[in-house]
């Protein structure tokens, strides 16, 4: 304990007397820094500030104050919210980013330093604090039966940042001041006295509490309605507001009068005037109307009247004023078709969104709630999509999307109109590079194929022959995504298979169909392809098969459509057998309530479609005979473009290696011949080569075979010692450098694989300088055919050592081997 006193004070005249000593003062011992503050709670205040509260430390230890730290969620960048100690346990953090999520913590401080950090607060998004909603307004009477009334009112302009949960209704007798709470949902007020006059007021409530009361309604007398005209419509809303137009929507009246409602009339006037203009002279049956010819930037009010057989009913309450002006920054809805799947996609991006905003998709201004038919809605942030997986005629209509709760104003919505009907007026067609075609393969097989511009891995397809679906085994069906080719290989094509062949393709929402008609006229096989042009946006194609029929897609026609076929002015419904007798000009007439159209096709035999007038006989399509070496031996083959089972094939073997094939059809015979004698095949004669000494001689021959043959060389029956090479697997060479007189002789090249082989002789003559080189007269000696051996003994040629290079090429540098103890360049992790 220590006493203190001020002994002297001095000025220019001298010093004073000493002061009285203080009492004893006890010094305190500091125990350390404060303990960490308690739980930290953050609360929304405004759209740029947050209120922070916390519990004081259990051990203050001469606490001086607190420091508050803030950090964006997901980062570790902590910054101080205050620059000097704050003494209270509440603090408002300002200057925050609206919509960002923050985390907070607190530290205590005394003379010895800072305490440990408190626990972090729960993440909090910065936005305005919740508050009760504003008051409803415009209370209207919709119906009265003498004991109860049906009321309607406009929603509050501001929701308070949360969804409105409930409404509370008060009533009182006209001329009194005491309000009685009703609060009986729905909106019907029970227990009223018939003939009495009432007033009403309404409250809205959300999670933050009860909002203020609305202005009281007009005086309503509790008398039963019995007028024949309908009651008023209600809940007028607006969408697709443009500079000179907008769309009005409303709800059906509760009181319909003496008969059903047949239509509605919309009236509008400039705000502040009573000059009401009827927007539609003819009543509309639906509950929406597009009002046009408005003045840009002018405020308008609207009301709706319902109509029945008795006349026009009372008008609805006037709407809120709406400005005929497009919302700045508003974007239009876009539409596209996915290339891969064929899905139709509507896309929209909002320029105004709040946390409570959501998108509402509508068809014909009714919210879409049925998603069982392949309609999908996808929303991410401010972007939304409406996807049609399998669009059909039932999806015709007008589609729109609205955004609710923009900037906290519930009644504000931005809708964009797009008519869907034109997209489905014609089917989604997969573009084809080539129509259905055919190719005759060996052993009576037939290949049918077509090529699409592009197909996905999910493509499906079916092949039909005379309206019967073709199956797989023993046939083959497949496709190639990279090329877009789809094929069907028929294992055995006969006369019974003649008729119409069709391929139907489905890939996502796209479809395609192509047909090919293969028919016989009793003499030959021909290929015909019939197509019918587009008429009245109806895709129709005619097919000739066992039964002549018409295929058409009539999804576009909205009324009963009649189809009739005429053959040379004689009515015909079906043609059970098609032949030359039934050839003619076919006409298709398509008509509905909008008119008619006609298309025709000429299969009369006077054009180029009948094969006996324009296409060659099938037998004449035979190509020349060719030699082919196969696993079963050497074959003579004749390729034909057209082949039928009626053809008769005969093979003949004549003198001197003469082979012939005779093809006989129903009209003519065709002969193809191949000679294997040495008189014709110049390549079978032995070759003679003359050269001078010291030159380089290269003997080269082209070889082929499967499997790849082995090549060996002989000189006068013995192995050679010169350089032998096989370039690119098909050019066999024997190279002799510095030719001398000793190199003259007969050289034999032998080509052989497991199926056999061949050999050919080449005579080489070397002459001295100055000697006359005689003219070579080779003898007509054919090549020698070597039959296969079991097991096959392949000759092993001797390969001469390759000469040393004239100038050594530098060796590529070697990568230096890493030395011992060298560490990886990867930086070490900081502890």
KEFI-464245 format. One record per residue (C-alpha): residue in one letter; y, z, x. Coordinates in steps of 0.05 Angstrom, whole numbers, padded with zeros to 5 digits, always signed. Layout:
<pts>
AYZX;...
</pts>
This chain:
<pts>
X+00000+00000+00000;X+00068-00018+00026;X+00140+00002+00004;X+00198-00049+00012;X+00274-00044+00013;X+00335-00085+00032;X+00370-00044+00086;X+00436-00080+00095;X+00479-00134+00065;X+00539-00163+00103;X+00602-00202+00093;X+00665-00216+00132;X+00688-00145+00124;X+00624-00111+00146;X+00556-00085+00124;X+00535-00045+00063;X+00495+00017+00054;X+00418+00008+00054;X+00383+00001-00014;X+00335+00049-00044;X+00263+00036-00022;X+00214+00004-00072;X+00154+00038-00098;X+00087+00028-00065;X+00059-00044-00072;X-00016-00056-00071;X-00039-00124-00040;X-00093-00163-00076;X-00151-00195-00041;X-00164-00269-00061;X-00237-00279-00079;X-00238-00355-00073;X-00222-00418-00113;X-00229-00417-00189;X-00294-00434-00222;X-00301-00502-00256;X-00268-00510-00324;X-00312-00511-00386;X-00330-00568-00435;X-00281-00626-00438;X-00268-00659-00506;X-00229-00724-00514;X-00199-00744-00581;X-00166-00808-00603;X-00091-00804-00613;X-00057-00872-00609;X-00079-00941-00587;X-00056-00925-00515;X-00066-00849-00509;X-00120-00796-00514;X-00116-00721-00525;X-00158-00680-00474;X-00178-00607-00488;X-00222-00561-00446;X-00244-00489-00438;X-00212-00447-00381;X-00254-00427-00321;X-00293-00362-00327;X-00265-00339-00259;X-00192-00361-00256;X-00177-00325-00189;X-00102-00329-00195;X-00104-00397-00229;X-00043-00440-00218;X-00061-00499-00264;X-00105-00560-00276;X-00112-00632-00253;X-00142-00684-00302;X-00180-00745-00276;X-00196-00809-00314;X-00245-00865-00302;X-00265-00929-00339;X-00337-00925-00363;X-00385-00959-00316;X-00342-00952-00254;X-00332-00896-00204;X-00257-00907-00193;X-00229-00839-00212;X-00153-00832-00216;X-00109-00771-00230;X-00073-00769-00297;X-00022-00716-00275;X+00014-00707-00208;X+00028-00632-00211;X-00014-00574-00239;X-00015-00570-00315;X-00017-00499-00341;X-00043-00511-00412;X-00115-00529-00432;X-00090-00590-00471;X-00063-00654-00442;X-00046-00723-00470;X-00067-00780-00424;X-00021-00839-00435;X-00017-00911-00411;X-00089-00928-00427;X-00115-00997-00445;X-00128-01009-00519;X-00201-01020-00533;X-00224-00996-00464;X-00274-00939-00458;X-00257-00880-00413;X-00289-00816-00385;X-00249-00754-00366;X-00260-00691-00323;X-00217-00630-00303;X-00207-00587-00240;X-00173-00520-00233;X-00130-00500-00174;X-00104-00436-00142;X-00073-00418-00074;X-00139-00430-00038;X-00153-00499-00067;X-00188-00539-00121;X-00248-00517-00161;X-00310-00559-00173;X-00303-00615-00225;X-00320-00599-00297;X-00373-00637-00333;X-00352-00707-00354;X-00329-00718-00425;X-00366-00764-00473;X-00343-00837-00468;X-00286-00853-00516;X-00256-00920-00535;X-00180-00921-00538;X-00154-00938-00607;X-00111-00907-00660;X-00136-00843-00691;X-00168-00845-00760;X-00124-00829-00818;X-00131-00830-00893;X-00123-00898-00927;X-00059-00920-00961;X-00053-00917-01037;X-00086-00968-01083;X-00040-01008-01128;X-00035-01052-01190;X-00080-01017-01240;X-00103-01064-01295;X-00142-01056-01360;X-00202-01103-01365;X-00236-01080-01430;X-00234-01026-01483;X-00284-01009-01538;X-00244-00953-01571;X-00278-00896-01533;X-00276-00921-01461;X-00236-00967-01417;X-00254-01011-01358;X-00202-01007-01303;X-00189-01049-01241;X-00141-01040-01182;X-00124-01071-01116;X-00153-01042-01053;X-00107-01004-01005;X-00070-01048-00956;X-00090-01003-00898;X-00159-00973-00890;X-00138-00919-00840;X-00185-00946-00787;X-00249-00930-00826;X-00287-00957-00885;X-00265-00933-00953;X-00320-00889-00982;X-00296-00869-01051;X-00242-00876-01104;X-00216-00819-01148;X-00184-00832-01216;X-00137-00785-01254;X-00114-00792-01325;X-00061-00762-01370;X-00033-00773-01439;X+00031-00813-01441;X+00091-00767-01443;X+00055-00709-01408;X+00058-00686-01336;X-00012-00656-01324;X-00063-00700-01290;X-00138-00691-01301;X-00188-00714-01249;X-00242-00762-01275;X-00279-00785-01212;X-00337-00813-01251;X-00362-00878-01220;X-00366-00934-01240;X-00297-00953-01264;X-00309-00937-01337;X-00269-00877-01362;X-00310-00840-01415;X-00290-00792-01468;X-00223-00822-01489;X-00192-00810-01557;X-00187-00872-01600;X-00115-00892-01612;X-00088-00847-01557;X-00042-00875-01502;X-00063-00861-01430;X-00037-00869-01360;X-00080-00872-01297;X-00072-00862-01222;X-00122-00876-01165;X-00136-00846-01096;X-00176-00877-01039;X-00216-00835-00989;X-00248-00849-00922;X-00280-00805-00869;X-00211-00779-00848;X-00194-00754-00917;X-00161-00770-00983;X-00103-00818-00985;X-00041-00814-01028;X-00043-00830-01103;X-00024-00897-01129;X+00034-00908-01176;X+00012-00892-01246;X-00010-00949-01291;X+00026-00976-01351;X+00012-00943-01419;X-00056-00966-01445;X-00075-00952-01518;X-00148-00936-01530;X-00162-00989-01583;X-00224-01033-01586;X-00213-01105-01566;X-00234-01155-01619;X-00193-01217-01604;X-00234-01282-01601;X-00203-01305-01534;X-00230-01279-01467;X-00200-01219-01430;X-00165-01225-01363;X-00198-01246-01297;X-00188-01199-01238;X-00193-01190-01162;X-00154-01253-01143;X-00162-01268-01069;X-00139-01325-01024;X-00170-01365-00968;X-00160-01429-00929;X-00085-01418-00929;X-00052-01481-00901;X+00020-01505-00898;X+00015-01540-00965;X-00048-01514-00998;X-00094-01454-01008;X-00158-01435-01045;X-00156-01381-01100;X-00218-01341-01119;X-00228-01292-01177;X-00279-01252-01215;X-00305-01266-01286;X-00272-01226-01343;X-00310-01165-01370;X-00290-01184-01441;X-00313-01255-01460;X-00287-01257-01532;X-00324-01290-01589;X-00361-01340-01546;X-00382-01357-01475;X-00328-01374-01424;X-00324-01450-01412;X-00272-01453-01357;X-00211-01426-01322;X-00138-01446-01313;X-00097-01425-01252;X-00022-01414-01256;X+00027-01402-01200;X+00101-01389-01191;X+00149-01376-01134;X+00158-01303-01119;X+00216-01273-01159;X+00215-01327-01213;X+00180-01333-01281;X+00171-01409-01280;X+00095-01412-01283;X+00062-01478-01266;X-00010-01495-01287;X-00047-01520-01225;X-00104-01553-01264;X-00094-01585-01332;X-00169-01589-01342;X-00205-01522-01339;X-00255-01514-01282;X-00322-01482-01293;X-00328-01449-01225;X-00288-01388-01202;X-00247-01420-01146;X-00194-01474-01142;X-00156-01508-01086;X-00082-01510-01103;X-00044-01566-01067;X+00028-01593-01063;X+00057-01525-01043;X+00121-01518-01002;X+00113-01496-00930;X+00134-01424-00918;X+00146-01408-00992;X+00119-01344-01024;X+00077-01355-01086;X+00043-01310-01138;X-00018-01331-01178;X-00054-01312-01242;X-00116-01337-01278;X-00133-01347-01352;X-00204-01355-01379;X-00220-01406-01433;X-00272-01406-01488;X-00282-01444-01554;X-00230-01400-01588;X-00175-01416-01538;X-00142-01392-01474;X-00146-01317-01461;X-00095-01268-01433;X-00071-01277-01361;X-00095-01234-01304;X-00048-01188-01267;X-00003-01226-01220;X-00030-01230-01149;X+00004-01205-01087;X+00052-01255-01057;X+00020-01304-01008;X+00058-01350-00960;X+00038-01423-00957;X+00033-01425-00882;X-00026-01432-00835;X-00043-01371-00792;X-00018-01384-00720;X-00076-01394-00672;X-00127-01405-00727;X-00183-01452-00707;X-00223-01500-00750;X-00298-01494-00761;X-00340-01542-00720;X-00406-01574-00737;X-00458-01604-00691;X-00532-01623-00690;X-00575-01594-00635;X-00605-01651-00594;X-00670-01615-00579;X-00686-01581-00645;X-00647-01622-00696;X-00616-01558-00724;X-00549-01564-00759;X-00500-01512-00731;X-00433-01490-00760;X-00391-01452-00709;X-00327-01412-00717;X-00285-01369-00670;X-00234-01320-00698;X-00166-01311-00667;X-00158-01241-00698;X-00212-01189-00694;X-00213-01113-00700;X-00269-01063-00689;X-00281-01060-00764;X-00278-01136-00774;X-00339-01176-00792;X-00354-01247-00814;X-00374-01267-00884;X-00408-01335-00893;X-00405-01367-00963;X-00435-01426-00998;X-00391-01453-01054;X-00350-01389-01044;X-00409-01343-01058;X-00433-01299-01001;X-00499-01322-00970;X-00552-01268-00978;X-00617-01309-00981;X-00644-01324-00911;X-00715-01341-00932;X-00705-01417-00926;X-00689-01424-00852;X-00616-01403-00852;X-00596-01360-00793;X-00529-01326-00777;X-00515-01307-00705;X-00452-01269-00685;X-00428-01249-00616;X-00359-01218-00610;X-00308-01264-00641;X-00356-01323-00647;X-00404-01335-00704;X-00455-01390-00721;X-00490-01411-00785;X-00555-01448-00767;X-00597-01491-00814;X-00668-01496-00787;X-00695-01542-00842;X-00637-01571-00881;X-00653-01608-00945;X-00617-01630-01009;X-00617-01559-01036;X-00568-01542-00980;X-00514-01589-01006;X-00448-01553-01017;X-00384-01527-00988;X-00391-01475-00933;X-00337-01427-00909;X-00330-01365-00866;X-00280-01308-00871;X-00259-01252-00825;X-00248-01184-00857;X-00204-01126-00834;X-00161-01167-00788;X-00106-01123-00758;X-00127-01069-00807;X-00106-01110-00868;X-00167-01114-00914;X-00140-01168-00959;X-00126-01215-00901;X-00178-01268-00890;X-00181-01335-00854;X-00228-01386-00883;X-00244-01455-00859;X-00274-01507-00906;X-00326-01557-00887;X-00364-01602-00935;X-00438-01603-00918;X-00459-01661-00963;X-00443-01719-00916;X-00489-01690-00862;X-00549-01696-00908;X-00532-01762-00942;X-00582-01794-00894;X-00641-01761-00860;X-00639-01737-00788;X-00674-01793-00751;X-00703-01788-00681;X-00679-01850-00645;X-00735-01895-00619;X-00733-01938-00557;X-00791-01980-00582;X-00826-01985-00649;X-00901-01976-00659;X-00939-02027-00617;X-01010-02040-00597;X-01050-02063-00537;X-01122-02085-00534;X-01162-02047-00481;X-01232-02059-00452;X-01296-02045-00491;X-01264-02055-00559;X-01213-01999-00553;X-01143-02005-00582;X-01080-01968-00559;X-01024-01955-00609;X-00960-01927-00579;X-00885-01919-00589;X-00829-01890-00547;X-00774-01843-00570;X-00706-01834-00537;X-00723-01761-00524;X-00774-01710-00549;X-00785-01636-00537;X-00848-01599-00520;X-00852-01576-00593;X-00858-01646-00621;X-00912-01659-00673;X-00938-01726-00697;X-00992-01758-00740;X-01023-01826-00741;X-01047-01859-00805;X-01090-01920-00819;X-01087-01946-00890;X-01058-01880-00915;X-01114-01840-00882;X-01097-01793-00825;X-01132-01810-00760;X-01168-01754-00725;X-01179-01739-00651;X-01249-01745-00622;X-01276-01795-00605;X-01206-01822-00608;X-01150-01797-00562;X-01080-01775-00581;X-01025-01750-00534;X-00952-01753-00513;X-00908-01749-00451;X-00844-01708-00457;X-00813-01739-00394;X-00818-01811-00421;X-00819-01799-00496;X-00883-01840-00504;X-00931-01820-00560;X-00998-01856-00563;X-01063-01860-00601;X-01124-01894-00571;X-01176-01917-00621;X-01245-01914-00590;X-01273-01975-00627;X-01230-02024-00666;X-01267-02069-00715;X-01250-02113-00775;X-01257-02053-00821;X-01198-02020-00786;X-01149-02076-00805;X-01089-02054-00846;X-01026-02012-00838;X-01020-01964-00779;X-00964-01912-00783;X-00939-01858-00737;X-00897-01800-00765;X-00859-01756-00716;X-00827-01688-00728;X-00785-01654-00674;X-00744-01595-00698;X-00703-01619-00757;X-00709-01693-00737;X-00760-01742-00762;X-00781-01813-00748;X-00832-01862-00775;X-00855-01929-00750;X-00909-01975-00780;X-00949-02035-00755;X-00991-02081-00799;X-01053-02113-00769;X-01087-02159-00820;X-01134-02219-00818;X-01125-02284-00857;X-01199-02302-00853;X-01192-02340-00788;X-01155-02298-00737;X-01122-02231-00727;X-01047-02227-00729;X-00996-02172-00722;X-00939-02165-00773;X-00884-02114-00775;X-00845-02106-00840;X-00780-02068-00848;X-00733-02058-00907;X-00659-02049-00895;X-00617-01988-00917;X-00592-01992-00988;X-00550-01939-01024;X-00560-01892-00965;X-00634-01891-00982;X-00682-01902-00925;X-00738-01945-00954;X-00793-01983-00918;X-00848-02027-00946;X-00919-02024-00920;X-00975-02073-00933;X-01044-02040-00932;X-01104-02035-00978;X-01054-02021-01033;X-00983-02049-01028;X-00935-01991-01038;X-00863-01970-01027;X-00843-01910-00985;X-00773-01882-00993;X-00733-01819-00981;X-00694-01805-01045;X-00663-01739-01024;X-00593-01770-01030;X-00598-01788-01104;X-00574-01733-01150;X-00600-01765-01214;X-00664-01799-01234;X-00671-01862-01193;X-00710-01923-01215;X-00748-01966-01167;X-00778-02034-01186;X-00812-02088-01145;X-00810-02162-01163;X-00854-02217-01134;X-00828-02287-01149;X-00795-02262-01214;X-00862-02233-01239;X-00863-02156-01246;X-00916-02126-01200;X-00928-02051-01189;X-00983-02055-01137;X-01019-02108-01096;X-01090-02086-01083;X-01108-02141-01033;X-01059-02178-00989;X-01077-02249-00967;X-01045-02317-00960;X-01048-02326-01036;X-01001-02267-01046;X-00950-02289-00994;X-00880-02296-01020;X-00810-02266-01022;X-00810-02192-01040;X-00748-02161-01070;X-00733-02086-01077;X-00681-02064-01129;X-00655-01992-01125;X-00608-01966-01178;X-00579-01901-01205;X-00519-01880-01247;X-00472-01905-01192;X-00497-01976-01190;X-00553-02016-01158;X-00570-02051-01094;X-00624-02102-01074;X-00661-02117-01009;X-00714-02170-00997;X-00765-02192-00944;X-00795-02260-00934;X-00870-02262-00921;X-00880-02330-00953;X-00908-02363-00891;X-00846-02407-00882;X-00815-02362-00830;X-00840-02336-00763;X-00877-02277-00792;X-00942-02314-00808;X-00982-02320-00745;X-01016-02387-00758;X-00948-02421-00756;X-00916-02387-00696;X-00967-02348-00654;X-01021-02379-00610;X-01096-02374-00627;X-01128-02310-00602;X-01177-02347-00557;X-01121-02382-00519;X-01096-02314-00495;X-01153-02309-00445;X-01128-02304-00373;X-01162-02334-00311;X-01225-02302-00284;X-01215-02251-00229;X-01261-02214-00182;X-01262-02138-00184;X-01302-02092-00139;X-01325-02030-00179;X-01373-01972-00170;X-01428-02012-00205;X-01418-02074-00163;X-01376-02137-00161;X-01352-02158-00230;X-01320-02222-00258;X-01268-02203-00310;X-01227-02242-00361;X-01168-02206-00393;X-01149-02224-00464;X-01086-02206-00503;X-01120-02216-00571;X-01194-02203-00583;X-01233-02200-00648;X-01305-02184-00664;X-01314-02255-00692;X-01308-02285-00622;X-01371-02308-00586;X-01373-02297-00510;X-01420-02338-00464;X-01426-02334-00388;X-01452-02392-00346;X-01472-02397-00272;X-01470-02467-00242;X-01483-02498-00174;X-01445-02479-00110;X-01422-02411-00135;X-01391-02437-00200;X-01382-02383-00254;X-01354-02396-00324;X-01338-02358-00388;X-01336-02394-00455;X-01297-02360-00512;X-01310-02387-00581;X-01271-02366-00643;X-01273-02394-00713;X-01234-02457-00694;X-01240-02475-00620;X-01274-02459-00554;X-01239-02439-00490;X-01268-02441-00420;X-01247-02405-00357;X-01280-02421-00290;X-01283-02389-00220;X-01314-02421-00158;X-01341-02376-00103;X-01362-02433-00056;X-01330-02446+00011;X-01301-02512-00012;X-01250-02477-00055;X-01239-02409-00023;X-01200-02423+00040;X-01200-02350+00057;X-01276-02352+00069;X-01272-02401+00127;X-01275-02373+00198;X-01209-02374+00233;X-01195-02406+00302;X-01142-02378+00348;X-01117-02411+00413;X-01073-02376+00464;X-01052-02376+00537;X-01067-02323+00590;X-01024-02261+00600;X-01000-02264+00528;X-01011-02209+00476;X-01058-02227+00420;X-01060-02190+00353;X-01113-02205+00302;X-01092-02176+00233;X-01127-02177+00166;X-01110-02146+00098;X-01164-02100+00071;X-01171-02060+00007;X-01223-02019-00030;X-01237-01954-00066;X-01255-01910-00031;X-01215-01934+00028;X-01260-01977+00073;X-01273-01966+00147;X-01258-02023+00195;X-01295-02041+00259;X-01291-02100+00307;X-01344-02136+00348;X-01340-02189+00403;X-01399-02234+00408;X-01439-02179+00372;X-01417-02122+00418;X-01365-02068+00408;X-01295-02084+00432;X-01253-02040+00478;X-01185-02062+00455;X-01134-02023+00412;X-01154-02020+00338;X-01105-01996+00285;X-01101-01990+00209;X-01028-01993+00185;X-01011-01963+00116;X-01084-01962+00098;X-01088-02038+00086;X-01069-02077+00150;X-01126-02076+00201;X-01107-02101+00271;X-01141-02115+00338;X-01091-02120+00395;X-01108-02152+00463;X-01055-02144+00517;X-01052-02189+00578;X-01101-02240+00551;X-01149-02269+00604;X-01203-02322+00604;X-01255-02268+00593;X-01226-02252+00524;X-01251-02318+00495;X-01306-02311+00444;X-01324-02297+00371;X-01293-02235+00342;X-01322-02204+00279;X-01284-02155+00234;X-01329-02111+00190;X-01301-02076+00128;X-01348-02027+00094;X-01349-01968+00046;X-01406-01934+00007;X-01410-01993-00042;X-01421-02045+00011;X-01377-02088+00054;X-01358-02156+00082;X-01349-02187+00151;X-01308-02246+00176;X-01310-02284+00242;X-01251-02306+00284;X-01260-02353+00344;X-01212-02339+00402;X-01204-02391+00458;X-01162-02379+00521;X-01137-02439+00562;X-01103-02442+00630;X-01031-02465+00638;X-01027-02540+00635;X-01094-02551+00600;X-01093-02590+00535;X-01108-02547+00476;X-01156-02585+00430;X-01148-02585+00354;X-01190-02530+00322;X-01243-02555+00273;X-01273-02494+00240;X-01340-02498+00206;X-01347-02481+00132;X-01381-02413+00139;X-01371-02363+00082;X-01358-02289+00091;X-01420-02246+00098;X-01431-02195+00042;X-01461-02129+00066;X-01500-02092+00012;X-01494-02016+00007;X-01544-01971+00042;X-01572-01905+00020;X-01553-01865+00058;X-01494-01908+00079;X-01486-01914+00154;X-01414-01924+00171;X-01399-01957+00238;X-01358-01914+00285;X-01307-01958+00320;X-01286-01943+00390;X-01212-01930+00397;X-01178-01949+00462;X-01133-01896+00492;X-01061-01907+00474;X-01016-01927+00533;X-00968-01876+00562;X-00897-01884+00538;X-00849-01919+00584;X-00798-01864+00581;X-00817-01795+00560;X-00780-01770+00499;X-00749-01701+00505;X-00789-01646+00474;X-00756-01611+00416;X-00725-01545+00436;X-00766-01484+00419;X-00737-01427+00381;X-00730-01368+00427;X-00779-01314+00412;X-00747-01250+00391;X-00747-01199+00447;X-00777-01131+00439;X-00733-01079+00411;X-00686-01128+00376;X-00664-01100+00308;X-00654-01138+00244;X-00582-01160+00231;X-00585-01128+00162;X-00534-01072+00160;X-00559-01002+00152;X-00547-00965+00086;X-00495-00912+00089;X-00519-00844+00073;
</pts>
